[in-house]
């Protein structure tokens, strides 16, 4: 005997019963949403989910848990979204997990918004291909590769003329005074690096007066050799501040050490002739720029420090000129995104580097620039020689508008949480991302590291946003840091043989 059919109707499909008059709907209305704290909605599982991520700024990737798109960059979050109070980001993470790739994504996106990326010292290089793809300017520096005249006022002289013609006498004088101060500071910095001690007060005054004498009497752009000649000849204005009392022998004794140091800068020495000749490729203010200093070997720490300082001086001098011209209405307003990659190497390069970065991080809002600083770990910042420098370096992280962390070892957590609050779950997430990649026995190669492309975006004490950065095909072509390994080495050719090697 067959069982009677059940009278309970079947559950309708997602869009209702199909067919005429049966309630089919081609539009499924979105479910109502309410917002509450985790305490209030903890019993609504599985219907609770985190809030949406910000959609203002450069698209970085997808939220790891929700799949929502995260848009994030320090300039957009400061200028438009008002989410941070300082247009800067500090990026931390172990090598090989994609820190530079993340910042390149920000730079490319900001360039689409009209922001100029400035890489003031690319030590690897990591940004040359990106700047070339953006139609920017690549300035190569190094022994025999390019020169940067530290006495070159750059675009300041031309800008002062334009300002005077437009009736802005005060602004023109300020531009020239800023250029004079930058040149004086750079000469003093090079002397400090060369001597390992700063110039004396009397030497500083002599340099200041000699530079002013050059501005008044020298035609064209002076170089360090011209400054040396002025000090050797000793015009009355320079002798007056040297307090030589009208005695030639006394003046020569007072300026002997300064003259010897300048000869070392002009004649080669440890710093070569990089700063003693006319600038080979002047920096532009209307295009993305990268200073490629990768040709300088890591063993030449003094030359690296001097070159980085010179690049920063030239870069921010150009930014200052652009801001003054925009304030006067002579040019459109330009914003810049300054990238300081491998910051730990720059800070250890020599005396004065920490103070220079400290000044930049405090004045970036006033200068109209956003900034991204990149380092490996907090230990790199806290490994400086003096306690004063270590405290300043930790302040870089504390003052940043946002802190973006990749995979980090567990030993870093006490130092990191001392600067930025991280929950235990967030710490465990960062520690898991730094695990080594697994070995694939089928292919005989390492799998991709678990933390590659994964970052946690922190703003103050707010919960972090975990994001997975996914590259497009176009980006992969400018994010290749293994170009020198694409072609296998072919050496050991036998004498008289025409065969060099066999491709595997």
C-alpha positions in Angstrom: 0.0 0.0 0.0 1.5 3.3 -1.0 2.0 6.1 1.5 -0.1 9.3 0.9 1.7 12.3 -0.4 2.7 14.9 2.0 0.6 18.1 1.9 3.5 20.2 3.2 4.6 22.4 0.3 8.1 22.4 -0.8 10.3 25.3 0.1 10.2 27.9 -2.7 13.5 28.8 -4.5 15.4 32.0 -3.8 13.4 34.0 -6.4 10.0 32.5 -5.5 7.8 30.0 -7.4 8.4 30.2 -11.1 5.6 30.7 -13.6 2.7 33.1 -14.1 0.9 34.1 -11.0 3.2 32.1 -8.7 5.2 35.0 -7.2 8.4 34.9 -9.2 10.6 37.9 -8.5 13.5 39.1 -10.7 14.8 41.5 -8.0 15.8 40.3 -4.6 15.7 43.1 -2.0 18.7 43.7 0.2 18.3 42.5 3.7 17.9 45.2 6.4 21.1 46.0 8.2 21.6 47.3 11.8 24.8 48.4 13.4 25.8 47.5 17.0 28.7 46.6 19.2 30.0 43.0 19.5 28.4 42.8 22.9 25.0 43.6 21.5 25.1 41.4 18.4 27.1 38.4 19.7 24.0 36.2 19.9 23.0 36.8 16.3 25.5 34.3 14.8 25.9 33.7 11.9 24.2 36.8 10.8 26.8 39.3 12.2 29.6 40.6 10.1 32.2 43.4 10.3 31.4 46.9 9.0 32.5 47.9 5.5 36.0 49.2 4.8 36.6 52.8 3.6 36.1 53.4 -0.1 38.1 56.6 -0.4 41.6 56.4 -1.8 43.7 54.0 -3.8 42.3 50.5 -4.1 44.8 48.3 -2.2 43.1 44.9 -2.2 40.3 42.9 -0.5 39.5 42.5 3.2 40.8 39.0 4.2 37.7 38.0 6.1 34.8 39.8 4.3 36.2 40.2 0.8 35.2 43.9 0.7 37.5 46.2 -1.2 39.8 48.4 0.9 40.8 51.8 -0.5 43.6 53.3 1.5 46.5 55.8 1.1 47.7 58.5 3.5 46.9 61.5 1.4 43.3 60.5 0.6 42.5 59.5 4.2 43.9 62.8 5.4 42.6 65.2 2.8 39.2 63.7 1.8 38.1 61.1 4.2 39.4 62.9 7.3 40.3 59.6 8.9 43.8 60.5 10.0 45.4 63.7 11.3 48.8 63.3 9.5 49.3 62.4 5.8 51.9 59.7 6.5 52.2 56.0 6.6 54.8 53.8 8.2 55.2 50.3 6.7 56.8 47.5 8.7 57.3 43.8 7.7 60.0 41.2 7.1 61.8 41.1 3.7 60.1 39.6 0.7 56.5 40.0 1.9 55.7 42.9 -0.4 56.2 46.2 1.5 57.6 48.0 -1.5 54.9 46.6 -3.8 52.3 47.9 -1.5 53.8 51.4 -1.6 54.2 51.2 -5.4 50.4 50.5 -5.6 49.7 53.6 -3.5 52.1 55.7 -5.7 50.5 54.5 -8.9 47.0 55.2 -7.7 47.9 58.6 -6.3 49.5 59.5 -9.6 46.0 58.9 -11.2 44.6 61.4 -8.7 47.2 64.0 -9.8 49.7 63.5 -6.9 53.4 63.4 -7.9 55.4 60.5 -6.4 58.9 61.5 -5.3 61.4 58.8 -4.4 64.2 60.8 -2.9 66.9 58.0 -2.9 66.1 54.6 -4.3 68.8 52.3 -2.8 67.8 49.0 -4.5 66.3 50.2 -7.0 62.6 49.3 -6.6 60.8 52.3 -8.1 62.7 53.1 -11.4 60.4 51.0 -13.5 57.3 52.5 -11.9 58.4 56.1 -12.5 59.4 55.3 -16.1 56.0 53.8 -16.6 54.3 57.0 -15.3 56.4 59.1 -17.7 58.4 60.5 -14.8 62.1 61.5 -14.4 64.8 59.1 -13.4 67.9 60.8 -12.0 70.9 58.4 -11.6 73.6 59.3 -9.1 76.9 57.5 -8.2 80.5 57.4 -9.0 80.9 58.3 -12.7 77.1 58.0 -13.3 75.8 61.4 -12.4 76.5 64.6 -10.4 74.4 66.7 -8.1 75.7 70.1 -7.4 74.8 71.0 -3.8 75.4 74.7 -4.6 72.8 74.7 -7.3 69.7 76.7 -6.2 67.6 74.7 -8.6 64.5 76.4 -9.7 64.6 78.9 -6.9 66.3 81.6 -9.0 63.8 81.4 -11.9 60.9 81.3 -9.4 62.2 84.4 -7.7 62.3 86.3 -11.0 58.7 85.3 -11.8 57.5 86.3 -8.3 59.2 89.7 -8.6 57.7 90.3 -12.0 54.3 89.6 -10.5 54.8 91.9 -7.6 55.6 89.4 -4.9 58.8 90.8 -3.6 58.5 89.3 -0.1 57.9 85.8 -1.5 60.8 86.1 -3.9 63.1 87.0 -1.1 61.8 84.0 0.9 62.5 81.6 -1.9 66.1 82.8 -2.3 66.6 82.7 1.5 65.4 79.1 1.6 67.7 78.2 -1.3 70.7 79.8 0.6 69.8 78.0 3.8 69.6 74.6 2.0 73.0 75.1 0.3 74.6 76.2 3.6 73.1 73.2 5.4 74.3 70.7 2.7 77.9 72.0 2.8 78.0 71.7 6.6 76.5 68.2 6.3 79.1 67.1 3.8 81.9 68.5 6.1 80.3 66.7 9.0 80.3 63.3 7.2 83.8 63.8 5.9 85.3 64.8 9.3 82.9 62.8 11.6 82.6 66.1 13.5 80.5 69.2 12.7 82.2 72.4 11.5 83.0 75.0 14.2 80.8 78.1 14.7 83.5 80.3 13.0 83.7 77.9 10.0 79.9 78.0 9.7 79.9 81.8 9.6 82.7 81.8 7.0 80.8 79.4 4.8 77.6 81.6 5.1 79.4 84.8 4.1 81.3 83.0 1.3 78.1 81.7 -0.2 76.5 85.2 -0.1 79.6 86.6 -1.8 79.2 84.0 -4.6 75.6 85.0 -5.0 76.5 88.6 -5.5 79.7 88.3 -7.6 79.7 84.9 -9.4 78.0 84.6 -12.8 76.2 81.4 -13.4 75.8 78.5 -11.0 78.8 78.0 -8.7 80.3 74.7 -7.6 82.3 73.6 -4.6 85.5 74.6 -6.4 84.3 78.2 -6.6 83.5 78.2 -2.9 87.0 76.9 -2.1 88.5 79.6 -4.3 86.6 82.4 -2.5 87.8 81.1 0.9 91.4 80.8 -0.3 91.4 84.3 -1.8 89.7 85.8 1.2 87.6 88.8 0.1 87.1 91.6 2.7 83.6 90.4 3.6 84.9 86.9 4.4 87.9 88.2 6.3 85.7 90.4 8.4 83.7 87.4 9.9 86.9 85.3 10.2 88.3 88.0 12.6 91.8 87.8 11.0 92.6 91.4 12.3 94.0 92.2 8.9 96.8 89.6 9.2 97.2 87.2 6.3 98.9 84.6 8.3 96.1 84.7 10.9 93.5 84.3 8.2 95.3 81.3 6.7 95.6 79.6 10.0 91.9 80.2 10.8 90.7 78.8 7.4 93.3 76.0 7.0 91.1 73.1 8.3 88.1 74.4 6.4 90.2 74.7 3.2 91.6 71.2 3.6 88.1 69.7 4.0 86.8 71.5 1.0 89.8 70.2 -1.0 88.7 66.7 0.0 85.2 67.3 -1.4 86.5 68.9 -4.6 89.4 66.6 -5.4 87.7 63.2 -5.0 88.3 61.8 -1.5 85.8 59.4 0.1 82.8 61.2 -1.4 84.2 61.4 -4.9 83.2 64.2 -7.3 79.5 63.5 -7.0 78.8 66.9 -5.5 81.7 68.9 -7.0 80.4 69.3 -10.6 77.4 70.9 -12.3 74.1 68.9 -11.9 73.8 66.5 -14.8 70.0 66.1 -14.6 68.1 68.9 -12.9 65.0 67.8 -11.0 61.6 68.9 -12.4 58.6 69.8 -10.2 55.9 68.9 -12.7 56.5 65.1 -13.0 57.1 62.0 -10.8 60.8 61.8 -9.9 63.1 59.0 -8.6 66.7 59.4 -7.6 68.4 56.1 -8.4 71.3 55.8 -6.1 71.5 52.0 -6.3 75.0 52.1 -7.9 76.5 53.2 -4.6 77.7 50.1 -2.8 76.5 49.4 0.7 80.1 49.5 2.0 80.3 53.2 1.1 78.2 54.3 4.0 79.5 57.9 3.9 78.7 58.4 0.3 75.3 56.9 0.8 74.6 59.3 3.6 75.8 62.3 1.7 73.8 61.4 -1.4 70.6 60.8 0.5 70.9 64.1 2.2 71.6 65.9 -1.1 68.6 64.2 -2.7 66.3 65.1 0.2 67.6 68.7 0.1 67.0 69.0 -3.6 63.6 67.3 -3.5 62.1 69.4 -0.7 63.7 72.6 -2.2 61.7 71.9 -5.3 58.5 71.2 -3.3 59.0 74.6 -1.6 59.3 76.4 -4.9 56.1 74.7 -6.2 54.2 75.7 -3.0 55.3 79.4 -3.2 54.4 79.7 -6.9 51.0 78.1 -6.2 50.4 80.4 -3.2 51.0 83.3 -5.5 48.6 82.0 -8.1 51.3 81.6 -10.7 51.0 77.8 -11.0 48.4 75.2 -10.1 48.6 73.5 -6.7 50.7 70.3 -6.7 50.8 67.7 -4.0 53.6 65.2 -3.6 53.9 61.7 -2.2 57.4 61.2 -0.8 58.7 57.7 -0.4 61.5 56.9 2.0 62.2 53.2 1.4 64.8 51.2 3.3 64.6 53.8 6.0 66.8 51.8 8.4 69.7 52.1 6.0 69.3 55.8 5.7 69.2 56.4 9.4 72.4 54.4 10.0 74.2 56.1 7.1 75.6 58.9 9.2 75.1 61.7 11.7 72.3 64.1 11.1 70.1 61.6 9.2 67.7 61.0 12.1 67.3 64.7 12.6 66.5 65.3 8.9 63.8 62.6 8.9 62.5 63.9 12.2 62.1 67.4 10.7 60.3 66.0 7.6 57.8 63.9 9.6 56.8 67.0 11.6 56.4 69.4 8.6 54.8 67.2 6.0 51.4 68.8 6.5 52.8 72.3 6.2 54.7 71.3 3.0 51.7 69.8 1.3 53.3 66.3 1.0 52.2 62.9 2.0 54.9 60.4 3.1 55.5 56.7 3.2 58.4 55.4 5.3 59.4 51.7 5.0 61.5 49.6 7.3 61.7 45.9 8.3 61.2 45.9 12.1 61.1 48.2 15.1 64.4 46.7 16.1 66.0 48.3 13.0 64.8 51.7 14.2 65.9 51.1 17.8 69.4 49.9 16.8 70.8 53.4 16.4 73.9 54.4 18.3 72.5 57.0 20.7 69.4 56.9 22.9 68.3 60.3 21.6 68.3 59.0 18.0 66.4 55.8 19.1 63.7 57.9 20.8 63.3 60.1 17.7 63.1 57.0 15.4 60.3 55.5 17.5 58.5 58.8 17.2 58.4 58.3 13.4 56.0 55.4 14.0 54.0 57.1 16.8 53.3 60.2 14.7 52.4 58.4 11.5 48.8 58.8 10.4 48.6 55.0 9.7 50.8 52.1 10.5 50.7 49.2 8.0 52.3 45.9 9.2 53.1 42.7 7.3 54.5 39.6 8.8 56.6 40.2 12.0 58.3 37.9 14.5 56.9 37.5 17.9 60.0 39.2 19.5 58.9 42.4 17.8 55.5 42.6 19.5 56.6 44.3 22.8 58.4 47.1 20.9 55.6 47.5 18.4 52.8 47.6 20.9 54.7 50.2 22.9 54.3 52.5 19.9 50.9 51.4 18.5 48.3 49.4 20.4 47.7 45.9 18.9 45.2 43.3 20.3 46.4 39.8 20.9 44.5 38.5 17.9 46.1 41.1 15.7 49.6 40.2 17.0 48.9 36.5 16.3 47.9 37.4 12.8 51.1 39.2 12.1 53.2 36.4 13.7 51.4 33.9 11.4 52.2 35.9 8.3 55.9 35.7 8.9 56.0 31.9 8.8 58.4 30.5 6.2 57.0 29.1 3.0 56.2 25.4 2.7 58.2 23.0 0.4 56.2 21.5 -2.5 57.7 18.0 -3.2 55.9 17.8 -6.5 57.5 20.8 -8.1 60.6 20.8 -6.0 60.1 24.5 -5.2 59.0 26.6 -2.3 55.4 27.6 -2.2 54.5 31.3 -1.8 55.0 32.6 1.7 51.7 32.7 3.7 52.1 36.4 4.5 53.1 37.7 1.0 50.8 40.6 0.1 49.0 40.5 3.4 49.0 43.6 5.6 47.2 45.0 8.6 46.2 48.7 8.4 46.2 50.3 11.9 45.0 53.9 12.6 45.5 54.7 16.3 43.7 52.4 18.6 41.0 51.4 16.1 40.8 47.7 15.1 43.2 46.8 12.3 42.0 46.1 8.7 43.5 42.9 7.3 44.0 43.3 3.5 45.3 41.0 0.8 47.0 43.1 -2.0 46.4 41.6 -5.4 48.5 42.7 -8.4 47.2 43.2 -11.9 49.2 41.9 -14.9 50.4 45.4 -15.7 51.8 45.8 -12.2 53.6 42.5 -12.2 55.8 43.8 -15.0 57.0 46.7 -12.9 57.3 44.7 -9.7 59.9 42.3 -10.8 62.9 42.5 -8.4 64.6 39.4 -9.8 65.5 40.6 -13.3 69.1 39.6 -13.0 68.1 36.0 -12.4 65.9 35.4 -15.4 68.8 34.3 -17.6 71.0 31.5 -16.5 74.7 32.0 -16.2 76.7 30.7 -19.2 80.4 30.7 -18.4 83.3 28.3 -18.8 83.6 28.3 -22.6 86.3 26.0 -23.8 89.1 27.4 -26.0 88.3 26.8 -29.7 84.8 25.7 -28.9 81.8 27.4 -30.5 79.3 26.0 -27.9 78.8 28.3 -24.9 76.2 26.3 -23.0 73.1 24.2 -23.3 69.8 25.6 -22.1 68.0 23.5 -19.6 
